[in-house]
Amino acid sequence: LGCGAVDYITKPFSMPIVRARVRTHLELKRHRDMLENLSNLDGLTGIPNRRMFEAHLDRSWRLGLREKAVVSVILADIDHFKAYNDSQGHLAGDECLRRVARILGSQVRRPMDLVARYGGEEFIGVLYGGSPEGVVTVAEAMRTAVERAAIPHRSSPVANHVTVSLGVASLVPLRDGSPTALVGAADQALYCGKESGRNTLRVFDFT
Protein backbone atom coordinates (compact mmCIF):
# COMPACT_ATOMS: atom_id res chain seq x y z
CA LEU A 1 0.00 0.00 0.00
CA GLY A 2 2.95 2.32 0.64
CA CYS A 3 3.84 2.05 -3.06
CA GLY A 4 0.57 3.66 -4.13
CA ALA A 5 -1.73 0.64 -4.24
CA VAL A 6 -5.20 1.05 -2.75
CA ASP A 7 -6.16 -2.64 -2.61
CA TYR A 8 -4.65 -6.07 -3.04
CA ILE A 9 -5.81 -9.70 -3.27
CA THR A 10 -3.82 -12.53 -1.77
CA LYS A 11 -3.31 -15.92 -3.38
CA PRO A 12 -5.02 -18.26 -3.97
CA PHE A 13 -7.45 -16.08 -5.96
CA SER A 14 -11.17 -16.49 -5.47
CA MET A 15 -13.07 -15.40 -8.58
CA PRO A 16 -16.17 -14.18 -6.68
CA ILE A 17 -13.91 -12.00 -4.51
CA VAL A 18 -12.00 -10.73 -7.56
CA ARG A 19 -15.29 -9.81 -9.31
CA ALA A 20 -16.59 -8.08 -6.18
CA ARG A 21 -13.37 -6.06 -5.80
CA VAL A 22 -13.44 -5.05 -9.47
CA ARG A 23 -17.08 -3.94 -9.17
CA THR A 24 -16.22 -1.90 -6.08
CA HIS A 25 -13.33 -0.09 -7.77
CA LEU A 26 -15.34 0.58 -10.92
CA GLU A 27 -18.07 2.12 -8.78
CA LEU A 28 -15.51 4.26 -6.92
CA LYS A 29 -14.09 5.41 -10.26
CA ARG A 30 -17.61 6.38 -11.46
CA HIS A 31 -18.18 8.38 -8.28
CA ARG A 32 -14.84 10.19 -8.62
CA ASP A 33 -15.58 11.02 -12.26
CA MET A 34 -19.04 12.28 -11.33
CA LEU A 35 -17.64 14.54 -8.59
CA GLU A 36 -14.97 15.88 -10.94
CA ASN A 37 -17.61 16.64 -13.58
CA LEU A 38 -19.81 18.41 -11.03
CA SER A 39 -16.88 20.57 -9.92
CA ASN A 40 -16.51 21.77 -13.52
CA LEU A 41 -20.17 22.71 -14.00
CA ASP A 42 -22.04 25.84 -12.97
CA GLY A 43 -24.53 24.94 -10.26
CA LEU A 44 -27.33 27.13 -11.62
CA THR A 45 -27.17 26.67 -15.38
CA GLY A 46 -25.55 23.25 -15.66
CA ILE A 47 -23.06 24.42 -18.29
CA PRO A 48 -19.26 24.55 -17.77
CA ASN A 49 -18.14 27.01 -15.11
CA ARG A 50 -15.30 29.54 -15.11
CA ARG A 51 -12.81 27.00 -13.80
CA MET A 52 -13.50 24.65 -16.70
CA PHE A 53 -13.42 27.55 -19.17
CA GLU A 54 -9.98 28.66 -18.00
CA ALA A 55 -8.58 25.12 -18.28
CA HIS A 56 -10.12 24.71 -21.73
CA LEU A 57 -8.81 28.06 -22.95
CA ASP A 58 -5.32 27.20 -21.72
CA ARG A 59 -5.39 23.87 -23.61
CA SER A 60 -6.71 25.55 -26.75
CA TRP A 61 -4.03 28.24 -26.52
CA ARG A 62 -1.20 25.72 -26.22
CA LEU A 63 -2.62 23.64 -29.07
CA GLY A 64 -3.05 26.74 -31.23
CA LEU A 65 0.54 27.68 -30.51
CA ARG A 66 1.76 24.30 -31.80
CA GLU A 67 -0.60 24.10 -34.77
CA LYS A 68 -0.63 27.84 -35.61
CA ALA A 69 -4.42 27.78 -35.44
CA VAL A 70 -6.82 30.60 -34.58
CA VAL A 71 -8.20 30.69 -31.02
CA SER A 72 -11.27 32.85 -30.43
CA VAL A 73 -13.18 34.10 -27.41
CA ILE A 74 -16.80 35.29 -27.43
CA LEU A 75 -17.89 37.20 -24.33
CA ALA A 76 -21.66 37.70 -23.93
CA ASP A 77 -23.53 39.81 -21.40
CA ILE A 78 -27.30 39.91 -20.81
CA ASP A 79 -28.41 43.50 -21.32
CA HIS A 80 -29.83 45.24 -18.23
CA PHE A 81 -30.05 42.02 -16.25
CA LYS A 82 -30.15 43.83 -12.90
CA ALA A 83 -33.32 45.58 -14.03
CA TYR A 84 -34.72 42.17 -15.02
CA ASN A 85 -34.00 40.79 -11.54
CA ASP A 86 -35.45 43.85 -9.83
CA SER A 87 -38.71 43.74 -11.79
CA GLN A 88 -39.21 40.00 -12.30
CA GLY A 89 -37.66 38.61 -9.13
CA HIS A 90 -34.63 36.40 -8.58
CA LEU A 91 -36.40 33.13 -9.39
CA ALA A 92 -37.33 34.47 -12.80
CA GLY A 93 -33.79 35.82 -13.12
CA ASP A 94 -32.36 32.36 -12.45
CA GLU A 95 -34.64 30.83 -15.08
CA CYS A 96 -33.60 33.55 -17.53
CA LEU A 97 -29.94 32.66 -16.96
CA ARG A 98 -30.67 28.98 -17.55
CA ARG A 99 -32.53 29.69 -20.79
CA VAL A 100 -29.85 32.02 -22.13
CA ALA A 101 -27.16 29.45 -21.20
CA ARG A 102 -28.99 26.77 -23.20
CA ILE A 103 -29.47 29.09 -26.18
CA LEU A 104 -25.83 30.17 -26.30
CA GLY A 105 -24.58 26.63 -25.82
CA SER A 106 -26.77 25.33 -28.64
CA GLN A 107 -24.90 27.51 -31.15
CA VAL A 108 -21.56 25.70 -30.73
CA ARG A 109 -21.41 22.11 -31.93
CA ARG A 110 -17.75 21.20 -32.51
CA PRO A 111 -15.96 19.08 -29.87
CA MET A 112 -13.24 21.70 -29.37
CA ASP A 113 -15.71 24.55 -28.77
CA LEU A 114 -17.12 25.41 -25.35
CA VAL A 115 -19.58 27.86 -23.79
CA ALA A 116 -19.33 28.53 -20.06
CA ARG A 117 -20.85 30.78 -17.44
CA TYR A 118 -18.20 33.40 -16.73
CA GLY A 119 -19.92 35.02 -13.77
CA GLY A 120 -23.19 36.78 -12.96
CA GLU A 121 -24.97 37.41 -16.24
CA GLU A 122 -21.85 36.93 -18.36
CA PHE A 123 -21.14 33.92 -20.55
CA ILE A 124 -17.98 33.11 -22.47
CA GLY A 125 -17.16 30.89 -25.40
CA VAL A 126 -13.90 29.43 -26.68
CA LEU A 127 -13.75 28.41 -30.33
CA TYR A 128 -10.73 26.62 -31.77
CA GLY A 129 -9.58 26.77 -35.39
CA GLY A 130 -11.60 27.99 -38.32
CA SER A 131 -11.57 31.63 -39.35
CA PRO A 132 -12.28 34.87 -37.46
CA GLU A 133 -15.15 35.47 -39.88
CA GLY A 134 -16.67 32.11 -38.94
CA VAL A 135 -16.48 33.03 -35.27
CA VAL A 136 -18.32 36.29 -35.94
CA THR A 137 -21.03 34.26 -37.68
CA VAL A 138 -21.38 32.07 -34.58
CA ALA A 139 -21.52 35.10 -32.28
CA GLU A 140 -24.19 36.74 -34.41
CA ALA A 141 -26.16 33.48 -34.37
CA MET A 142 -26.00 33.60 -30.56
CA ARG A 143 -27.31 37.17 -30.49
CA THR A 144 -30.20 36.48 -32.87
CA ALA A 145 -31.09 33.20 -31.14
CA VAL A 146 -31.50 34.99 -27.81
CA GLU A 147 -33.57 37.67 -29.51
CA ARG A 148 -35.78 35.09 -31.24
CA ALA A 149 -36.46 33.40 -27.89
CA ALA A 150 -38.40 36.58 -26.97
CA ILE A 151 -37.97 36.20 -23.20
CA PRO A 152 -40.06 39.11 -21.86
CA HIS A 153 -38.05 41.97 -20.31
CA ARG A 154 -40.42 44.82 -19.48
CA SER A 155 -37.69 46.90 -17.79
CA SER A 156 -35.22 46.94 -20.67
CA PRO A 157 -34.71 50.22 -22.53
CA VAL A 158 -33.32 48.20 -25.45
CA ALA A 159 -36.30 45.99 -26.32
CA ASN A 160 -39.34 44.39 -24.69
CA HIS A 161 -37.46 41.08 -24.53
CA VAL A 162 -34.09 39.86 -23.29
CA THR A 163 -31.11 40.73 -25.48
CA VAL A 164 -27.36 40.16 -25.25
CA SER A 165 -24.30 42.18 -26.20
CA LEU A 166 -21.21 40.32 -27.40
CA GLY A 167 -17.51 40.99 -27.82
CA VAL A 168 -15.31 38.82 -30.03
CA ALA A 169 -11.52 38.47 -30.20
CA SER A 170 -9.56 36.07 -32.44
CA LEU A 171 -5.87 35.48 -33.02
CA VAL A 172 -3.21 32.86 -33.66
CA PRO A 173 -1.38 32.43 -30.32
CA LEU A 174 2.15 33.79 -30.01
CA ARG A 175 4.81 32.57 -27.57
CA ASP A 176 5.00 35.95 -25.87
CA GLY A 177 1.20 36.28 -25.83
CA SER A 178 -1.33 35.27 -23.21
CA PRO A 179 -4.81 33.74 -23.28
CA THR A 180 -5.74 36.25 -20.58
CA ALA A 181 -5.04 39.06 -23.04
CA LEU A 182 -7.41 37.40 -25.52
CA VAL A 183 -10.18 37.49 -22.92
CA GLY A 184 -9.32 41.12 -22.17
CA ALA A 185 -9.64 41.98 -25.86
CA ALA A 186 -13.07 40.36 -26.06
CA ASP A 187 -14.07 42.28 -22.94
CA GLN A 188 -13.01 45.57 -24.52
CA ALA A 189 -15.05 44.77 -27.62
CA LEU A 190 -18.04 43.92 -25.42
CA TYR A 191 -17.67 47.23 -23.56
CA CYS A 192 -17.71 49.13 -26.85
CA GLY A 193 -20.90 47.33 -27.84
CA LYS A 194 -22.59 48.18 -24.56
CA GLU A 195 -21.54 51.80 -24.87
CA SER A 196 -23.05 52.02 -28.35
CA GLY A 197 -26.53 50.83 -27.44
CA ARG A 198 -26.38 47.09 -26.56
CA ASN A 199 -28.02 44.15 -28.34
CA THR A 200 -24.99 44.30 -30.59
CA LEU A 201 -21.79 42.54 -31.58
CA ARG A 202 -18.35 44.11 -31.65
CA VAL A 203 -15.04 42.59 -32.78
CA PHE A 204 -11.67 43.57 -31.29
CA ASP A 205 -9.17 44.77 -33.89
CA PHE A 206 -5.61 43.66 -33.07
CA THR A 207 -4.05 45.64 -35.93
Buried (B, 14 or more C-beta within 10 A) or exposed (E): EEEEEEEEEEEEEEEEEEEEBEEEEEEEEEEEEEEEEEEBBBEBBEBBBBEBBBEBBEBBBEBBBEEEBBBBBBBBBBBBBEBBBEBBEEEBBEBBBBBBBBBBBEBBEEEBBBBBBBEEBBBBBBBBBBEBEBBBEBBBBBBEBBBEBEBEBEBBEBBEBBBBBBBBBBBEBEEEBEBEEBBBBBBBBBBBBBEEEBBBBBBBEEE
